[in-house]
Amino acid sequence: MQQQQQQQQQQREQPHHLKQQRQKQQLQQQQQKQHEQQQKKQQQHEQQQQQHLLHLVSSWLAPLFLSLETLNQQKQRPTGSTPNWFAAAAAAAAAAAAAAAYASAAPSAAAAAMAFVGMGCAAKNLMQTAHAAAAKAAAAAAAAAAAAALHFCSSSSSIQILPQQQQQQQQQQQLLLCCCCC
């Protein structure tokens, strides 16, 4: 009789226990989904920031180095009211300010900000010198800083880089190194 009562009580408690277990599992699954969604959003945000930084690097560096190559070929400071190299130098300084703003929002952008600051310094040197060798040295320093920043961003564990982006980064690094060695 007593054993029968215990069995009946266990049968009543068992569905309640199973219900609690199911609720607990559902709660854990919801929390896991939310966590995964947050991680995915963070990765997407970091990827967008990195793409934007890479765009800044390519769009601001290309005119700067093209102008430097022109300067190097002429072996003198170009004359004119607004020379191309001056515009490129101003663009590099503007890029430094933009990257510094990004650095405050994303730790992975700090290295890119350093690169842009390096370009800003190179731009300042360019504006102050008429000597092609000094301009070339300043460009080499800026290129090294930018290449280091690109390498840091690509090796950062918090950022997932797509194969296409890696290829673009490698091309940009090769362009930077080529411009230094020319």
N, C-alpha and C positions, 0 to 999 in steps of 0.2 A: 504493500500500500504506500509506504513511504517512498520507495523506489519509483513507483508510478508517478507520484506527485513531483518528485525531482525531475523526471523526464519531461513532464508537462511544463514545468517551469523553464527548463532548458530550451524546450521548443519555442516557448514564448519569447525568451531572451535572445535566442539565436537570430531571428529576423531583425530585431533591433540592432544587434551587434553587426550583422551584415550591412544593414542600412548605414550605420555609422562608418563602417569601413569604406563603403562605396562613396559616401559624401567626402570622406578624407581623401580618397583617391582622386575624385573629381576636383577638389580644391587644389591638390598638388598639381594636377594636369593644367588647371587654369593658371596657376602661378608660373609653371614652367613655360606655358605659351606666352604669357605676358613678358617673362624674362627674355625669351627668344626674340619676341617682337622688338623689345627695347634694344637688344644687341644688334638686330638687323637694321633698325633705324639709325643707331649710332654708326655702324659700319657704312651705311649709305651716306650719312652726313660727312664722315671722314673722307670717303671716296670723292664726294662732290668737292670738298675743300681741296683735296689733293689735285683733282682735275683742274680746278680753277687756278691753283698755284702753278701747275705745270703750264697752263695756258699763259699765265703771266710771265713765267720764265721764258717761254718760247717767243711770245709776242714782244716782250721788251728787250730780250737779249739779241734777237736777230738783227734789228736795226742798229743796235749799238755796235755789234761786231762787224756788220757790213760797213758802217761808217769808219770804224777803226781800220779795216782793210783798205778802204779808200785813202785814209790818212797815211797809212803805211806805204801805199803805192806812190803817193805824191811826195812822200818824204818831207812833208812840210804841213803846217797848219793851214787848212782851207780858209779862204777869205770869202767875205759876203756878209750880208746883214744877218741872216739866220742860217748858218751852215748846218748840214745834216748831222754832223757829229754833235753839235750843240743840242739839237732837238733830241737826239738819242740819249745824251747825257741827262737831259731834263726828264726824259721818260724813265730812265733808270732810277733817278731820285724819287720820282712819283711811285714807282714800283716798290721801292724800299719802304715808303710810308704805308702802302697798301698791305704789304706782307707783314709789317709790324702790327697792324691792326688784326690780321689773321692770327698772329702768334699769341695774342691775348686770349683768343677763343679756342685755339686748338694747339696742344703741346707739340704735335707732330709738325706743325707749321713753323716752329721756332727756327729750325735749321734753314728753311727756305727764307725766312726773314733775315737771317744772318747773311745769306747769299745776296739778297737785295741790298742790304746795308753795304756789303762789299762792293756791289756795283755802283751804289751811290758814291762811295769813296773814290772809286775809279773814275766816275763821271766828274767829280770835283777836280781830281788830278788832271783829267783831260782838259778841263776848262782853264786850268792854270798853266798848262805847259804847251810849248810849240814844238817840243822835241818828239819825234816819232817813236824813238826807243822807249822814252818814259811812258808814252801813251800805251805802247805795246805791253810794257811791264804791268801797268795798271790794269789793262784788259786781262792779262794772264792771271793776275791775282783775283779779279772778279770772277773769271771763268772757273778757277779752282774752287772758290767759295761756292759757286752755283752748283758745280759738279758734286762737291761734298754734300750739299744740301739735298740734291736729287738722290744721291746714294743713301743718305740717312732716311729720307722719306720712303724709299723703296724697301729698305731693310727693317723698317719699324714694324714690330709685331702687331700693333694695333690697327694697321691698315692692310686691307686685302687689295692687291693690285691684279687687275686682269692682264692676261698675256699681251693684249694689244697695247695696254698702257706701258708694260715693261718694254716693249719694242720701241714705243715712242720715246721713253726715257733714255734707252740706249742710244737712239739716234741723236737725241738732244745732247747727251754727254759726249758723243763722238764729234758733234758739231762744235761744242765748247772746246774740246781738246784740239781739234783741227785749227780753230781760230787762234788758239794759244801758240801752236807750233809754227804757224805760217810766217 
